[in-house]
Amino acid sequence: MLSVDVDNKGNGCVNNSMENERPPDPADWAVMDVVNYFRTAGFEEQAGAFQEQEIDGKSLLLMTRNDVLTGLQLKLGPALKIYEYHVKPLQTKHLKNISS
């Protein structure tokens, strides 16, 4: 299970050191995997936007900063944290894994 670093929960920072129930590659995540990822990261309120917009792992990896900031109709603060601390790092990690 994915654990949330309590000291950084307000920032939405996630500690990925533990196993979780989602496939390891975000490209393989279903919509509910994405929703549960953000719920676990401390974005319970915002996670529903990913479900409403049917964002699965492949879609998540294609999202731009603008998509997250405006397309999901989230408040700016949480949207910035979601993109900078979660979407962008997941994209970077995925690109590193596929280029290896």
Backbone as JSON Lines, residues from 0, in Angstrom:
{"i":0,"aa":"M","n":[0.85,-1.18,0.0],"ca":[0.0,0.0,0.0],"c":[0.89,1.23,0.0]}
{"i":1,"aa":"L","n":[0.51,2.26,-0.68],"ca":[1.22,3.52,-0.76],"c":[1.05,4.26,0.54]}
{"i":2,"aa":"S","n":[2.14,4.76,1.1],"ca":[2.03,5.48,2.37],"c":[2.25,6.95,2.15]}
{"i":3,"aa":"V","n":[1.59,7.75,2.96],"ca":[1.73,9.19,2.87],"c":[2.64,9.65,3.99]}
{"i":4,"aa":"D","n":[3.65,10.42,3.65],"ca":[4.56,10.99,4.62],"c":[3.8,12.06,5.4]}
{"i":5,"aa":"V","n":[3.54,11.79,6.67],"ca":[2.69,12.65,7.48],"c":[3.24,14.07,7.55]}
{"i":6,"aa":"D","n":[4.56,14.23,7.61],"ca":[5.14,15.57,7.7],"c":[4.84,16.4,6.47]}
{"i":7,"aa":"N","n":[4.66,15.76,5.33],"ca":[4.45,16.49,4.08],"c":[3.04,16.32,3.53]}
{"i":8,"aa":"K","n":[2.14,15.75,4.32],"ca":[0.8,15.48,3.8],"c":[0.12,16.75,3.29]}
{"i":9,"aa":"G","n":[0.33,17.85,3.97],"ca":[-0.28,19.1,3.53],"c":[0.22,19.53,2.16]}
{"i":10,"aa":"N","n":[1.42,19.09,1.82],"ca":[1.97,19.41,0.5],"c":[1.62,18.34,-0.53]}
{"i":11,"aa":"G","n":[0.98,17.26,-0.06],"ca":[0.63,16.2,-0.97],"c":[1.8,15.36,-1.4]}
{"i":12,"aa":"C","n":[2.88,15.35,-0.63],"ca":[4.05,14.55,-0.96],"c":[3.79,13.11,-0.56]}
{"i":13,"aa":"V","n":[4.19,12.19,-1.41],"ca":[3.94,10.78,-1.16],"c":[5.25,10.03,-1.04]}
{"i":14,"aa":"N","n":[5.29,9.11,-0.11],"ca":[6.43,8.23,0.06],"c":[6.13,6.94,-0.69]}
{"i":15,"aa":"N","n":[6.84,6.69,-1.77],"ca":[6.57,5.52,-2.6],"c":[7.39,4.3,-2.21]}
{"i":16,"aa":"S","n":[7.98,4.28,-1.0],"ca":[8.87,3.2,-0.64],"c":[8.16,1.89,-0.39]}
{"i":17,"aa":"M","n":[6.86,1.9,-0.18],"ca":[6.13,0.68,0.1],"c":[5.38,0.21,-1.15]}
{"i":18,"aa":"E","n":[5.13,-1.1,-1.2],"ca":[4.34,-1.67,-2.3],"c":[2.93,-1.12,-2.25]}
{"i":19,"aa":"N","n":[2.28,-1.03,-3.39],"ca":[0.88,-0.63,-3.41],"c":[0.1,-1.6,-4.26]}
{"i":20,"aa":"E","n":[-1.2,-1.42,-4.31],"ca":[-2.06,-2.35,-5.02],"c":[-2.21,-2.0,-6.5]}
{"i":21,"aa":"R","n":[-1.68,-0.89,-6.94],"ca":[-1.74,-0.49,-8.34],"c":[-0.6,-1.14,-9.11]}
{"i":22,"aa":"P","n":[-0.79,-1.3,-10.42],"ca":[0.35,-1.76,-11.24],"c":[1.51,-0.78,-11.08]}
{"i":23,"aa":"P","n":[2.73,-1.26,-11.12],"ca":[3.89,-0.38,-10.91],"c":[4.03,0.72,-11.97]}
{"i":24,"aa":"D","n":[3.63,0.43,-13.19],"ca":[3.74,1.43,-14.26],"c":[2.44,2.22,-14.33]}
{"i":25,"aa":"P","n":[2.48,3.53,-14.09],"ca":[1.26,4.34,-14.15],"c":[0.51,4.22,-15.48]}
{"i":26,"aa":"A","n":[1.18,3.88,-16.55],"ca":[0.52,3.73,-17.85],"c":[-0.51,2.61,-17.81]}
{"i":27,"aa":"D","n":[-0.37,1.7,-16.86],"ca":[-1.29,0.57,-16.73],"c":[-2.41,0.82,-15.71]}
{"i":28,"aa":"W","n":[-2.44,2.01,-15.11],"ca":[-3.46,2.29,-14.1],"c":[-4.82,2.5,-14.74]}
{"i":29,"aa":"A","n":[-5.85,1.97,-14.1],"ca":[-7.24,2.25,-14.47],"c":[-7.63,3.58,-13.82]}
{"i":30,"aa":"V","n":[-8.78,4.09,-14.18],"ca":[-9.26,5.35,-13.6],"c":[-9.25,5.29,-12.07]}
{"i":31,"aa":"M","n":[-9.74,4.19,-11.51],"ca":[-9.82,4.09,-10.04],"c":[-8.44,4.0,-9.4]}
{"i":32,"aa":"D","n":[-7.45,3.49,-10.11],"ca":[-6.08,3.51,-9.59],"c":[-5.59,4.95,-9.45]}
{"i":33,"aa":"V","n":[-5.89,5.76,-10.46],"ca":[-5.51,7.18,-10.43],"c":[-6.24,7.87,-9.27]}
{"i":34,"aa":"V","n":[-7.53,7.64,-9.17],"ca":[-8.33,8.25,-8.1],"c":[-7.78,7.85,-6.73]}
{"i":35,"aa":"N","n":[-7.51,6.57,-6.54],"ca":[-6.99,6.1,-5.26],"c":[-5.59,6.63,-4.97]}
{"i":36,"aa":"Y","n":[-4.79,6.8,-6.0],"ca":[-3.46,7.38,-5.82],"c":[-3.57,8.78,-5.2]}
{"i":37,"aa":"F","n":[-4.46,9.6,-5.77],"ca":[-4.6,10.97,-5.25],"c":[-5.3,11.01,-3.9]}
{"i":38,"aa":"R","n":[-6.22,10.1,-3.67],"ca":[-6.83,10.02,-2.33],"c":[-5.77,9.67,-1.29]}
{"i":39,"aa":"T","n":[-4.94,8.7,-1.58],"ca":[-3.87,8.28,-0.67],"c":[-2.86,9.4,-0.45]}
{"i":40,"aa":"A","n":[-2.66,10.22,-1.47],"ca":[-1.7,11.33,-1.39],"c":[-2.25,12.52,-0.6]}
{"i":41,"aa":"G","n":[-3.5,12.43,-0.16],"ca":[-4.07,13.51,0.64],"c":[-4.94,14.47,-0.14]}
{"i":42,"aa":"F","n":[-5.3,14.1,-1.36],"ca":[-6.15,14.94,-2.21],"c":[-7.52,14.31,-2.38]}
{"i":43,"aa":"E","n":[-8.16,13.97,-1.28],"ca":[-9.47,13.31,-1.28],"c":[-10.49,14.11,-2.1]}
{"i":44,"aa":"E","n":[-10.55,15.4,-1.84],"ca":[-11.53,16.26,-2.51],"c":[-11.27,16.36,-4.02]}
{"i":45,"aa":"Q","n":[-10.01,16.45,-4.4],"ca":[-9.66,16.64,-5.8],"c":[-9.67,15.33,-6.61]}
{"i":46,"aa":"A","n":[-9.56,14.2,-5.93],"ca":[-9.5,12.91,-6.62],"c":[-10.73,12.67,-7.49]}
{"i":47,"aa":"G","n":[-11.88,13.16,-7.05],"ca":[-13.11,12.98,-7.82],"c":[-13.05,13.6,-9.2]}
{"i":48,"aa":"A","n":[-12.27,14.66,-9.36],"ca":[-12.15,15.31,-10.67],"c":[-11.51,14.37,-11.68]}
{"i":49,"aa":"F","n":[-10.56,13.54,-11.22],"ca":[-9.92,12.59,-12.12],"c":[-10.92,11.51,-12.55]}
{"i":50,"aa":"Q","n":[-11.82,11.14,-11.63],"ca":[-12.84,10.16,-11.96],"c":[-13.87,10.76,-12.9]}
{"i":51,"aa":"E","n":[-14.32,11.97,-12.62],"ca":[-15.3,12.63,-13.48],"c":[-14.79,12.78,-14.9]}
{"i":52,"aa":"Q","n":[-13.51,13.09,-15.03],"ca":[-12.92,13.28,-16.36],"c":[-12.37,11.99,-16.97]}
{"i":53,"aa":"E","n":[-12.57,10.87,-16.26],"ca":[-12.13,9.55,-16.72],"c":[-10.64,9.52,-17.06]}
{"i":54,"aa":"I","n":[-9.83,10.04,-16.14],"ca":[-8.38,10.07,-16.33],"c":[-7.79,8.75,-15.85]}
{"i":55,"aa":"D","n":[-7.33,7.94,-16.78],"ca":[-6.63,6.71,-16.42],"c":[-5.13,7.0,-16.45]}
{"i":56,"aa":"G","n":[-4.32,5.98,-16.25],"ca":[-2.88,6.18,-16.18],"c":[-2.28,6.76,-17.45]}
{"i":57,"aa":"K","n":[-2.72,6.26,-18.58],"ca":[-2.19,6.78,-19.85],"c":[-2.53,8.26,-20.02]}
{"i":58,"aa":"S","n":[-3.77,8.61,-19.67],"ca":[-4.18,10.02,-19.76],"c":[-3.4,10.87,-18.77]}
{"i":59,"aa":"L","n":[-3.2,10.36,-17.57],"ca":[-2.45,11.08,-16.55],"c":[-1.04,11.42,-17.04]}
{"i":60,"aa":"L","n":[-0.41,10.45,-17.69],"ca":[0.95,10.65,-18.18],"c":[1.03,11.63,-19.34]}
{"i":61,"aa":"L","n":[-0.1,11.9,-19.99],"ca":[-0.14,12.85,-21.1],"c":[-0.53,14.26,-20.66]}
{"i":62,"aa":"M","n":[-0.95,14.41,-19.42],"ca":[-1.44,15.72,-18.96],"c":[-0.34,16.76,-18.9]}
{"i":63,"aa":"T","n":[-0.68,17.95,-19.33],"ca":[0.24,19.08,-19.23],"c":[-0.09,19.85,-17.95]}
{"i":64,"aa":"R","n":[0.76,20.77,-17.62],"ca":[0.51,21.63,-16.45],"c":[-0.82,22.37,-16.63]}
{"i":65,"aa":"N","n":[-1.05,22.86,-17.82],"ca":[-2.28,23.59,-18.11],"c":[-3.52,22.69,-17.96]}
{"i":66,"aa":"D","n":[-3.41,21.43,-18.37],"ca":[-4.52,20.49,-18.21],"c":[-4.92,20.37,-16.74]}
{"i":67,"aa":"V","n":[-3.91,20.22,-15.89],"ca":[-4.18,20.05,-14.46],"c":[-4.72,21.35,-13.86]}
{"i":68,"aa":"L","n":[-4.11,22.48,-14.24],"ca":[-4.5,23.76,-13.63],"c":[-5.87,24.25,-14.1]}
{"i":69,"aa":"T","n":[-6.25,23.94,-15.33],"ca":[-7.52,24.48,-15.83],"c":[-8.54,23.4,-16.23]}
{"i":70,"aa":"G","n":[-8.07,22.31,-16.76],"ca":[-8.97,21.29,-17.28],"c":[-9.75,20.52,-16.25]}
{"i":71,"aa":"L","n":[-9.21,20.41,-15.06],"ca":[-9.89,19.64,-14.01],"c":[-10.76,20.5,-13.12]}
{"i":72,"aa":"Q","n":[-10.71,21.82,-13.31],"ca":[-11.5,22.77,-12.52],"c":[-11.23,22.62,-11.02]}
{"i":73,"aa":"L","n":[-9.94,22.52,-10.68],"ca":[-9.52,22.43,-9.28],"c":[-9.1,23.8,-8.78]}
{"i":74,"aa":"K","n":[-9.09,23.98,-7.48],"ca":[-8.53,25.2,-6.91],"c":[-7.06,25.23,-7.25]}
{"i":75,"aa":"L","n":[-6.53,26.43,-7.45],"ca":[-5.16,26.6,-7.94],"c":[-4.11,25.95,-7.03]}
{"i":76,"aa":"G","n":[-4.22,26.15,-5.72],"ca":[-3.22,25.6,-4.8],"c":[-3.07,24.09,-4.91]}
{"i":77,"aa":"P","n":[-4.16,23.35,-4.72],"ca":[-4.05,21.89,-4.86],"c":[-3.64,21.47,-6.27]}
{"i":78,"aa":"A","n":[-4.12,22.17,-7.28],"ca":[-3.77,21.81,-8.66],"c":[-2.27,21.93,-8.9]}
{"i":79,"aa":"L","n":[-1.66,23.0,-8.39],"ca":[-0.21,23.17,-8.52],"c":[0.54,22.04,-7.84]}
{"i":80,"aa":"K","n":[0.11,21.69,-6.63],"ca":[0.77,20.6,-5.89],"c":[0.59,19.27,-6.61]}
{"i":81,"aa":"I","n":[-0.6,19.02,-7.11],"ca":[-0.86,17.78,-7.83],"c":[0.06,17.66,-9.04]}
{"i":82,"aa":"Y","n":[0.19,18.74,-9.78],"ca":[1.05,18.68,-10.97],"c":[2.52,18.56,-10.6]}
{"i":83,"aa":"E","n":[3.0,19.46,-9.75],"ca":[4.44,19.5,-9.46],"c":[4.94,18.31,-8.65]}
{"i":84,"aa":"Y","n":[4.14,17.84,-7.69],"ca":[4.6,16.77,-6.8],"c":[4.16,15.38,-7.21]}
{"i":85,"aa":"H","n":[3.25,15.29,-8.18],"ca":[2.73,13.98,-8.54],"c":[2.75,13.71,-10.03]}
{"i":86,"aa":"V","n":[2.04,14.5,-10.82],"ca":[1.94,14.23,-12.25],"c":[3.32,14.32,-12.91]}
{"i":87,"aa":"K","n":[4.0,15.41,-12.7],"ca":[5.32,15.61,-13.33],"c":[6.32,14.52,-12.92]}
{"i":88,"aa":"P","n":[6.45,14.2,-11.61],"ca":[7.37,13.11,-11.24],"c":[6.96,11.75,-11.82]}
{"i":89,"aa":"L","n":[5.67,11.46,-11.88],"ca":[5.23,10.2,-12.49],"c":[5.6,10.16,-13.97]}
{"i":90,"aa":"Q","n":[5.45,11.28,-14.67],"ca":[5.81,11.35,-16.08],"c":[7.31,11.14,-16.26]}
{"i":91,"aa":"T","n":[8.09,11.8,-15.42],"ca":[9.56,11.69,-15.51],"c":[10.01,10.26,-15.25]}
{"i":92,"aa":"K","n":[9.46,9.65,-14.21],"ca":[9.82,8.27,-13.87],"c":[9.42,7.32,-14.99]}
{"i":93,"aa":"H","n":[8.24,7.51,-15.54],"ca":[7.77,6.66,-16.64],"c":[8.69,6.78,-17.86]}
{"i":94,"aa":"L","n":[9.05,8.01,-18.21],"ca":[9.93,8.21,-19.36],"c":[11.3,7.58,-19.14]}
{"i":95,"aa":"K","n":[11.8,7.67,-17.9],"ca":[13.08,7.04,-17.58],"c":[12.99,5.53,-17.73]}
{"i":96,"aa":"N","n":[11.89,4.96,-17.26],"ca":[11.72,3.5,-17.32],"c":[11.59,3.0,-18.76]}
{"i":97,"aa":"I","n":[10.89,3.73,-19.61],"ca":[10.71,3.24,-20.98],"c":[11.96,3.47,-21.84]}
{"i":98,"aa":"S","n":[12.8,4.42,-21.43],"ca":[14.02,4.67,-22.22],"c":[15.19,3.8,-21.76]}
{"i":99,"aa":"S","n":[15.0,3.08,-20.68],"ca":[16.08,2.18,-20.16],"c":[16.13,0.88,-20.88]}
